């Protein structure tokens, strides 16, 4: 992988992490469904492991392998954040070959 592409990936990861931090301070309209959060945590950990397996180099809370961390985060945010986080990890993994 070329250096400019790797650098762009890292910049995008940092920007995304910053967006998560801002989003964590938004008001929550309702509590998330525990079942949906369990599914979210399963998928988040699988995506994090794929990041490691492919040696993509993404880091930060989004890429952690702690199931409980992902689950508890999900319980505290609106559904839209859960959906956008899964999609963001998918997009980044799709740019890592």
C-alpha positions as CSV (number, residue, x, y, z in Angstrom):
1,X,0.0,0.0,0.0
2,X,1.4,3.4,-0.9
3,X,2.3,5.9,1.7
4,X,-0.2,8.6,0.6
5,X,-3.1,6.1,0.8
6,X,-2.0,4.9,4.2
7,X,-1.7,8.5,5.4
8,X,-5.2,9.3,4.1
9,X,-6.6,6.3,5.9
10,X,-5.1,7.4,9.2
11,X,-6.4,11.0,8.7
12,X,-9.9,9.7,8.0
13,X,-9.7,7.5,11.1
14,X,-8.7,10.4,13.3
15,X,-11.5,12.6,11.9
16,X,-14.0,9.8,12.4
17,X,-12.9,9.4,16.0
18,X,-13.3,13.1,16.6
19,X,-16.8,12.9,15.2
20,X,-17.6,10.1,17.6
21,X,-16.4,12.2,20.5
22,X,-18.7,15.0,19.5
23,X,-21.6,12.6,19.0
24,X,-21.2,11.2,22.4
25,X,-22.3,14.5,23.9
26,X,-25.5,14.7,21.9
27,X,-28.7,14.1,23.8
28,X,-30.2,10.6,23.7
29,X,-33.9,10.5,22.7
30,X,-34.4,7.0,24.2
31,X,-32.5,4.0,25.5
32,X,-31.2,1.6,22.9
33,X,-32.6,-2.0,22.6
34,X,-30.3,-4.4,24.5
35,X,-30.7,-7.0,21.8
36,X,-29.7,-4.5,19.0
37,X,-26.7,-3.5,21.1
38,X,-25.6,-7.1,21.6
39,X,-25.7,-7.5,17.8
40,X,-23.9,-4.2,17.4
41,X,-21.1,-5.3,19.8
42,X,-20.8,-8.6,18.0
43,X,-20.3,-6.9,14.7
44,X,-18.0,-4.2,16.0
45,X,-15.7,-6.8,17.5
46,X,-15.7,-8.8,14.3
47,X,-14.9,-5.7,12.3
48,X,-12.1,-4.8,14.8
49,X,-10.6,-8.3,14.4
50,X,-10.8,-7.9,10.6
51,X,-8.8,-4.7,11.0
52,X,-6.2,-6.6,12.9
53,X,-6.2,-9.6,10.6
54,X,-5.7,-7.3,7.5
55,X,-3.1,-5.2,9.4
56,X,-5.0,-2.0,8.4
57,X,-3.7,-0.1,11.3
58,X,-6.9,1.6,12.4
59,X,-6.9,2.4,16.1
60,X,-9.0,4.1,18.8
61,X,-12.3,3.2,20.5
62,X,-14.0,2.4,17.2
63,X,-11.5,-0.4,16.6
64,X,-11.4,-1.9,20.1
65,X,-12.0,-5.6,20.6
66,X,-13.7,-5.1,24.0
67,X,-17.3,-6.4,23.5
68,X,-18.5,-4.8,26.7
69,X,-17.1,-1.4,25.7
70,X,-19.0,-1.5,22.4
71,X,-22.2,-2.8,24.1
72,X,-22.2,-0.2,26.8
73,X,-21.5,2.6,24.3
74,X,-24.4,1.5,22.2
75,X,-26.8,1.5,25.2
76,X,-26.1,5.2,25.7
77,X,-26.7,6.5,22.1
78,X,-29.5,6.8,19.7
79,X,-30.0,4.1,17.0
80,X,-28.6,6.4,14.3
81,X,-25.2,6.4,15.9
82,X,-25.1,2.6,16.1
83,X,-25.9,2.3,12.5
84,X,-23.5,5.0,11.4
85,X,-20.6,3.4,13.4
86,X,-21.1,0.0,11.7
87,X,-21.2,1.7,8.3
88,X,-18.1,3.8,9.0
89,X,-16.1,0.7,10.0
90,X,-17.3,-1.1,6.9
91,X,-16.2,1.9,4.7
92,X,-12.8,2.0,6.2
93,X,-12.3,-1.8,6.0
94,X,-13.3,-1.6,2.3
95,X,-10.4,0.8,1.7
96,X,-7.9,-1.5,3.4
97,X,-6.5,-4.3,1.2
